[in-house]
């Protein structure tokens, strides 16, 4: 087997400069980010175009009856054949790019109605992190000096040839994770009217769960609702008595489940955002917790 030298878009860069107090966000952009995005195959020209500092109208701009235009501005938006592909935000070396407000901000750019992309990235000169909007943890995170090792993986996700690959996205987005990403973990009440119930399953101990789909703007999300005995009793009269009786039974080592088939029962749900991420072999999701079933 013939050994090959790893491709390094930052070859020749003196990484000691990152520790210089004068090496700030603008230096990260010019010295580190620009070589990376050009190495991926993007330029100022179409079809694989770099859009710098495009103004995006903030979606939350109304106060009372007054409306004020407020803009959010991502550092780089990348388009392939005129279609938004992904977002990258540069930060100063002192800024955090994992589990921080910077991640929430970049996520808000990625899901903006004028953009709607599946990937966003952050680079602070010391580290590079690439995120998929469907996941909490970055799908690629490395020290910037190790980028040559991860270069093929980065290209697999966001090069112009691969960024729209359908193989990246097999599962619907989870609403709980979406709200957490936006920084809305402390909502005291989230009301969902006319939620269709098609199935309810038991969880342990004395917990239940139901899930369904929800549409926000043009995006569809899967939402999982977990609830305890008090909310379960509020379902009495809203779903068949036979279902209540079956779900009230507890069998050792066995969880009951009720599937309503083609019959749909609708309820209005008051909920809060859960605290504990759940995981199965296919996905990570964040359930909402039902506080009451209104009707």
N, C-alpha and C positions, 0 to 999 in steps of 0.2 A: 504494500500500500504506500502510495506516495504522500508524504506529509506536505500540507499546504499552510502557508502563512495566513493567519486570521485577518480578515478585512478590517481595517481600523480607520474610520472617518476622522478620528481625532489625532492621527499620527503626527508627532512633532509638537503637540500642545504641551506646555509646561504646567502640570497639574499643581505645582506649588503656588501658582498664581491664585488659586481658589481661596487660599488662606489669607490673601492680602485684603485688608479691610476695604480697599478701594475697588475690589472686584465685586460689583453689585449686579443687579438684575440685568442691566443693559449689557454688561460684559458677558453674562451667561448666554444671553440671546445671540450676540455676535460671534463669540468664540466657540461656543459649544452647540447651541441649538441649530444655528444655521448650517454648519457642516452635516449634522445628523439628517436634517430634513432634505438637504440637497442630495445626500448619499442615498436616501430612500427613493429618490427620483422625482422630487417636486421642485418647481421653479416658479418664477414670477409669470411665466407664460402658460397658456393652456396647452394641452388638456389637463395636465397634473399641476394645478395652480396653488401657490401659496397666497392666501388672503391675509394681510396683516391688519390687526386692530380694527376689525369690522364692528361697527356699532350694532348692538342688538337691543331692541326696545325691551325694557324690563317688564315682565308680565304682571307685576304687582304694583300698579301705579295710581290706583284710584283711592282717594281719601274723601269720604263723604260724597258730595256731589261734584267734587273737583277732580280733574285729571291732570297730572303733570307727567310729561315725558321724561323718564329716567333711563339711561342707557347703561348696559353692561358690555364690556369690551374684552373679548378673548385676544390673547397675543397673536395666535395663528389659527386660522381655519383653512383646512385643505379641501380642495375640490377636485374631483375627477370627472372630466367631461361635463363640467358645470354643475355637478351634484355634490353637496357637502359630504365629506368622507370621514373626517375626524378632527379633533381639536387638540392643540398643545398650548400649555401655559408655562412661561418661564418665570422662575422665582429666584430671589437672592439666595446665596448659600446658607444664610441663617434661617430661611423659611422651611417649614415642614411640608412634605409632600405625601405623607402617609397619615391617615386618620386625623385630619385637620380641616379647618375652615377652607383652606385652599382647595382641598379635594371637593368639598361641597360646592364651592364656587365653580370649579371646572365642570363638575357634573351638571350644574344648572345651565352652563353654556351648551353642553352636549345635547341636553333634552329640550333646548329652546325651540319654540314653534318655527322659527326661521332657519333652524339648523337640522335637528333630529338626526344625530349620528350615534353610532354604537360604541365608538372608542373615544377616550380622551386621555391625554398624557400630561405629566408635569415633570419639569426638570429644574433642579436648583443648582446645577453645576457639580454637585457632589454625587447626586443620585438621579436615576431616571425611573419613572414609574408609569406604566401603561395600564389603563383600566378599561374594562368592559362595563357598560352601564347596568348590566344584569347581575353583576357580582360586587360584593363588598370589598374583598381584598384585591390588590392589583394582580393582573394576569402576568405581568412582567415587572420585576423590581430588582435593580442592581446598582452597585457603585458605578459611577460613570466610567471609571478606568476599566471595568469589566465588560463594557458594552460590546467589544468585539466578540466575546464569547456568546452573547445573546443576540447578536446582529441578525442571524438567520431567523430566529423566533420573532424579532421585531418586524422584519420584512414580511413574515408569514401573515401577520395581522394587519399592518397598515401600509404596506407598499401599494402603489396604485393598482397593481395587478391583482392583489389579494384582498384589499380592504372591504370589498362588497361580497366576498365569498359567503354563500349561504350556509356552508358547513360550520361557521362560527356561531350560528344562532339557531338552536333547536328548540329552546324552551321559551315560553312567554315570560315577560318581565314580572317580577314580584312587586306588588304594591307596597308592602311593608318596607322592603329594602329601598324602594323608590323614595318613600317619605323620609326614611332614616338618612339617605344620601343628601336630601335637601335640608337636613338639620331640624326636622320637625318631630323630634322624639318626645317632646314635652306637651303635646296636645292633650288637653283634659277631656275633649269630647270630639269624636268624629262620627257624624251621623250619616248612615247610608240608607236611603229610602228604597223600598221595594226590592230587597235583595232576594233573588230566587234561591230556594232551597231544593236541591235535588238529591242530596245525600248527607247524612250525619253519621259520624263515627265516634266511638268511645276512645278516650285517652285515659291514661292512668296518672295519678289517682283521681277518680271522680271528676274527670274533665272530658269535654266533648269538642268536636271540631267539625266545621263545615267549610267548604271552599267554593269559589265561583269566579266568574270573569267580570271585569269592570272596564269601561271605556272612559278615558280622560282625554279630551280633545280628540286627536286622531289615533292615540296609542291605546293598546289593549294591555291589561294587566291581570295577573292571577292574584286573588286575595284569599288568604286563609284566616278564618275566624276561630279562635279557641274560646271556650267559655266553661264556667263552672256550674254547680248545681243550681244556684239561684237563677241564673239566666236560663238554664235548661227548663226549670219549672215555669218560666214565663212563656214557653212554647206550648203549654197546655191550651188546647182550644184552637191553636194555629196550625197544628199538624195532626194527623189522625191519632186517636187514642192508642191504637195498636202499636204505633211507632214509639210513643211515650213509654208504654209498658215494656217493650222489647229493650229499649235503651236504658231502662231503669234496672234491668237485671245485670248482675256482675258475676261473671264466671271466671274461675281461677285459670289464668293462662290463656284467656280468650277474650277478645274485644268484640263487642256487638257493633253492627253497622246496619243502617237502614238506607235503602236506595228507593226513591220514590218513582223511578222509571220515567214515563212521559208526563206524569203529573208534577206541576210546579207549584210550590207554596211560597208566597212572598211575605217577607216581614221587613220592618224598619229596625235597623240596628244602631245602637249607640256604642261606641268603642273607644279604646285607647290603643296606642302603639305599644306592642310588647317589647320586652327587654332582652329576651333570649333568642338568639339565632337557632334555627332548626336546620338539619341537614339530612338528606338521603343520598342515595347513590347517584342521583341525577342533578341535584340542585341544592342551593342554600336559600332559605327563605326566612322571613320574619313575620310571624303571625300577628294579627291584631287581636286584642282581647275584648270580648263583648262585656260591657258593664250592664246593659239592660236591653231587652227586646221591647220596643215601644208598642208596636201593634202588628 
